[in-house]
Amino acid sequence: MATQYIMQRDSGGWRLQVWLAFGLAVTACGAGVIQLPGQELDRAFLALGLFFSLFACFTVAKMIRDNRDGAVDTASWTMTVWTGFAAAILLTAWGLWRMNIPVWEKNYMVVSWLFLISSSFTLAKTVRDAHEAEIMARSNFVSDELKSE
């Protein structure tokens, strides 16, 4: 017997909140990188770390969701995804820790980076939920149409 899920759509307010939080997190990280004192190489490293973290979050979220009902990805792919996520988090944290900037600026970047990670997972879930609800609604519509024939 297949696993059954309840189709529940997020409210418009929730979707707006999720997108605004994600936009604010990206803006806060971008503003922090642009205004960060120090060498351009440090700013470039931090920008790369933030992007790496962002994309790693989306990849982990997708891989977990794809495999929730059973393994569909190979063990090698799963290990690659988790390794990439760990590398993104650890290397970005290391880069922030070693930067020669005032503590309050490090704290700003850490908080905005963690906000980016959190909002990325929330956005990935919200978008995937909407996609799956749409698929379920279409399949239910088709199923109802076939029953009425």
N, C-alpha and C positions, 0 to 999 in steps of 0.2 A: 504494500500500500504506500502510495506516495505521500510525502509530507504536505499538509495543507496549511496555507497561510491566510490570515485575515487581511483583506485589502483595506487599508486605511490610508487616506490621503492627508498630507500635511495641509494645515491652513495657510492661507495667503500671508497672514502675519508671520507665521513661522518661517516660510520661504524668504520673505523680505528680511527678517532678522538674520537668517543664515547668510544671505548674500551680502548684507550690510556689514556683518561681522567679518566676513572674509575680505571684503574690500577694504575695511578699516585696518585689518591686520597687514595686508599687502602694502597699503599706504604708509602705515607706521614703520614697517621694515624698510621700505624704500626711502622714506624721509630720514630714517636713522642712518642708513648707509650713505646717502648723499651728504648729510651734514656731519658725518663722523670726522673728527680731526685725525690727523696722522697721514700716513703714506697712502698713496693711491693703491698700492699693491694690497695693503690690509683691507681697504674698502672693496676691492675687487674680489679678494678671497671671501670676505663676508657675504657679498652679494651671491657668489657662486654657492656658498654653503646654504644660504637661505633658499635659493632655487632648488638645490639638491634635496634639501629637507622637504620642501613643498611637493616636489614630484615623487619623492619616496613615500610620503604620506598617502598620496592618491594611489600609488601602486600597491601599497600594503592594504589599503581599504578595499580595493578592487579584488585583490587576490583572496582576502579573507571572505568577502561576500560570494565570490565565485565558488569557493570550496565549502560553503556552510552546510550543504546537504550531503557532502561526500567529496572525496578528492577528485578533482578534474585536472589539476595541474600536476606536473611531475615534481618529484622531491627536489630535483636540481633547481627547478624554477622557484619553488617555495624558498629554498635556501638562498638563492640569489636575491630574491625580493627582501628577505629579512636581513641579509648581509648588507645590502644597499641601504636599507633603512637605518640599521645600526651605524654604518659608516657615516651617513649623512648627519645623524644626531651627534655622534662622538666627535667627528672632525669639526663640525660647526661649534660645538661646545668648547673644544680645545682651542680653536681659533679665537673665540670670544675671550676665553680665559687668558690667553697669552698676549692679547692686544694691549698696547701701552697707551691706554686712555683712562680718564678718571672713572672711578667706581660707579658714579651715578649714570654715566653713559653706557658702561657695560650692563648695568642693571636695566636700563631702558631697552637695550638691544636684546637682552635675555627675555624680558617680559614680552616684547613684541614678537620675538621668534617663537616663544611658547604659545602665544596667542595665534600665530600663523599656523602652527602645527595643529592645535586644537580645532581651529575653524576649518582647516583643510579636511580633517576627518568628518566633521559635522556636515560640511558641504558635500563631500563625496557620498555620505549616507543619504542625505536629502535628495540629491539628484538621482541616485540609484533607486531609492524608494519610489520616486515619481515615475521613473522608467518602468519599474516592475508593476506598479499599479496600473499604468497604461496598458501594458501587455496583458495583464489579467483582465482588465475591462474589455479589451478587444477580443480576447479568447472567450470570455463569457458571452459577449454579444454574438460572436460567430456560433457558439454552442447553442444559444437561444434561437438563433435564426434556423439552424439545422433541425432543431426539435420541432419548430412550428411548420416545417415543410412536410 
